[in-house]
């Protein structure tokens, strides 16, 4: 009986096979020849992911150089990160979270008068999202890179909502100012109307006529009658 993992290399005179153990490398070759294509594909996929992460780490090293800080000095300024963690990000060993990119860009802006800052930010986060997707991240996943992608999308959506809210507040302030100005104008207009109305009343001839009450009229009529009777008596 030939043992598993051995190869038949000949037959003895008595009819028994001559066998030698198969080396590890030979077994790998055999596996690749019989369904080992999947192993090769997975290896190529890992190498591609490592290459993409290394390229993105190179972007981060350029930005870190722009800050004029070493990884240790950056970690001292931003205690949320360790020196070793920063080095892993810039070497491409690990992909950083959104917060690290934000802090790194903030430090670049603080250290340099960079007119290309907004463009640099857009370019970096676009590349970051792409490398997350290319390394297998999925917004519905629960692995590390998928969670990083969800964090990125959430922060970007939050930033957009903040911008929209700022626009709404600006518009609200403009409307409030316009309403306050209109109210003040209307109050002044009403005050002018009241002043003019009061002036018209004080200058009107009708204001000099005494108001005669009903019983005063009766007294006047009664007195006229008495005078007529006295005249007739004379």
C-alpha positions in Angstrom: 0.0 0.0 0.0 1.4 3.4 -1.0 1.2 6.1 1.7 -0.7 9.3 1.1 1.6 12.1 0.0 4.2 9.7 -1.6 5.1 9.2 -5.2 5.7 6.0 -7.0 9.1 6.2 -8.7 9.6 2.6 -9.8 8.9 -1.1 -9.2 11.1 -3.6 -7.5 11.9 -7.0 -8.9 9.5 -8.7 -6.6 6.7 -6.5 -7.8 6.5 -4.0 -4.9 6.5 -0.2 -5.8 9.4 1.9 -4.9 8.1 5.1 -3.2 9.7 8.3 -2.0 7.9 11.1 0.1 6.7 14.1 -1.9 8.2 17.4 -0.8 6.1 20.4 0.4 6.9 22.4 -2.8 5.8 19.5 -4.9 2.5 19.2 -3.1 1.9 22.9 -3.6 2.5 22.3 -7.4 0.1 19.4 -7.3 -2.6 21.5 -5.5 -2.2 24.3 -8.0 -2.6 21.9 -10.8 -5.7 20.3 -9.3 -7.9 23.0 -8.1 -5.2 25.3 -6.7 -6.2 28.2 -8.9 -8.4 29.5 -6.1 -5.3 29.7 -3.8 -3.4 31.6 -6.4 -6.3 34.0 -7.0 -6.6 34.7 -3.2 -2.9 35.3 -3.0 -3.0 37.8 -5.9 -6.0 39.5 -4.3 -4.1 39.9 -1.0 -1.1 41.3 -2.8 -3.3 43.7 -4.7 -4.9 44.9 -1.5 -1.5 45.3 0.2 -0.3 47.3 -2.8 -3.3 49.6 -2.7 -2.9 50.3 1.0 0.8 50.9 0.5 0.0 53.5 -2.2 -2.5 55.2 0.0 0.1 55.2 2.9 2.4 57.0 0.5 -0.2 59.8 0.2 -0.3 60.1 4.0 3.5 60.3 4.2 3.5 63.2 1.8 0.9 65.0 4.0 2.8 64.2 7.1 6.0 65.7 5.6 4.0 68.8 4.8 3.2 69.2 8.5 6.9 69.2 9.3 6.2 66.7 12.1 7.5 63.2 12.6 5.1 60.4 13.5 6.1 60.7 17.1 5.6 64.5 17.2 2.2 64.1 15.5 1.2 61.5 18.1 2.3 63.9 20.8 0.2 66.7 19.3 -2.8 64.4 18.8 -2.9 61.9 21.8 -5.6 59.8 20.2 -2.9 58.2 18.1 0.3 56.3 19.1 3.5 56.8 17.2 3.4 53.2 16.1 -0.2 53.6 14.9 0.8 56.7 12.8 3.6 54.7 11.2 1.3 51.9 10.3 -1.0 54.3 8.6 1.8 56.0 6.6 3.4 52.6 5.7 0.0 51.3 4.5 -0.1 48.4 7.0 -3.5 49.6 8.2 -6.0 52.0 6.8 -6.7 55.0 9.1 -10.1 56.2 10.3 -11.8 59.3 9.0 -10.7 61.2 12.1 -7.0 60.7 11.4 -7.4 62.1 7.9 -9.2 65.1 9.2 -6.6 65.8 11.9 -3.8 65.3 9.4 -5.3 67.8 6.9 -6.0 70.2 9.8 -2.3 70.1 10.7 -1.3 70.7 7.1 -3.5 73.7 6.9 -2.2 75.1 10.2 1.4 74.6 9.2 1.3 75.8 5.6 -0.6 78.5 3.7 -2.0 76.0 1.2 -4.3 77.5 -1.4 -5.0 74.0 -2.7 -6.3 72.9 0.7 -10.0 72.3 -0.4 -8.9 70.4 -3.5 -6.4 68.4 -1.5 -9.1 67.4 0.9 -11.5 66.3 -1.8 -8.8 64.4 -3.6 -7.7 62.6 -0.4 -11.1 61.5 0.7 -12.0 60.4 -2.8 -8.9 58.2 -2.9 -9.6 57.0 0.7 -13.1 55.9 -0.2 -11.9 54.1 -3.3 -9.2 52.2 -1.6 -11.7 51.1 1.1 -14.0 49.7 -1.7 -11.1 48.2 -3.6 -10.0 46.3 -0.5 -13.4 44.8 0.0 -15.2 47.2 2.2 -19.0 47.2 2.1 -21.3 49.7 3.8 -23.4 46.7 5.0 -20.4 44.8 6.3 -19.1 44.6 9.8 -15.4 44.1 9.2 -12.9 46.9 10.0 -12.7 48.4 6.5 -16.5 48.3 6.1 -17.0 50.1 9.3 -14.4 52.7 8.2 -16.4 53.2 5.0 -19.6 53.6 6.9 -17.9 56.2 9.2 -16.6 58.0 6.1 -20.0 58.2 4.4 -21.6 59.2 7.7 -19.2 62.0 8.4 -19.5 63.3 4.8 -23.3 63.2 5.0 -23.1 65.0 8.4 -20.9 67.7 6.8 -23.3 68.2 4.0 -26.2 68.5 6.4 -24.2 71.1 8.4 -23.7 73.1 5.3 -27.4 73.0 4.4 -28.3 74.0 7.9 -25.9 76.9 7.7 -27.6 78.1 4.5 -31.0 77.8 6.2 -29.8 79.8 9.1 -28.4 82.5 6.8 -31.6 82.7 4.9 -33.5 82.8 8.2 -31.5 85.7 9.4 -32.0 87.5 6.2 -35.8 87.0 6.4 -35.8 88.1 10.0 -33.9 91.3 9.2 -36.3 92.0 6.3 -39.4 91.4 8.6 -38.0 93.6 11.4 -37.3 96.4 8.9 -40.8 96.1 7.4 -42.3 96.2 10.9 -40.4 99.3 11.8 -41.4 101.0 8.6 -45.0 100.1 9.2 -44.9 101.4 12.8 -43.5 104.7 11.5 -46.1 104.9 8.8 -48.9 104.4 11.3 -47.5 107.0 13.6 -47.4 109.5 10.7 -51.1 108.7 9.9 -52.1 109.3 13.6 -50.3 112.6 13.6 -51.9 113.8 10.4 -55.3 112.7 11.6 -54.9 114.6 14.9 -53.9 117.7 13.0 -57.0 117.5 10.7 -59.3 117.2 13.7 -57.8 120.2 15.5 -58.2 122.4 12.4 -61.7 121.3 11.4 -64.6 123.9 11.8 -66.8 121.2 13.1 -64.7 121.0 16.3 -66.0 124.6 17.2 -69.7 123.6 17.3 -71.0 122.8 20.7 -72.7 119.6 21.2 -76.4 120.2 22.1 -78.1 117.6 24.2 -81.8 116.7 23.7 -83.1 118.2 26.9 -81.3 121.5 26.2 -83.3 121.7 23.0 -86.6 121.3 25.0 -85.5 124.1 27.3 -84.8 126.5 24.5 -88.2 125.7 22.8 -90.0 126.2 26.1 -88.4 129.5 26.8 -89.3 130.8 23.3 -93.0 130.0 24.0 -93.0 132.0 27.3 -91.5 135.0 25.5 -94.3 134.8 22.8 -97.0 134.8 25.4 -95.6 137.8 27.2 -95.5 139.8 24.0 -99.2 139.0 23.3 -100.1 140.1 26.8 -98.7 143.6 26.1 
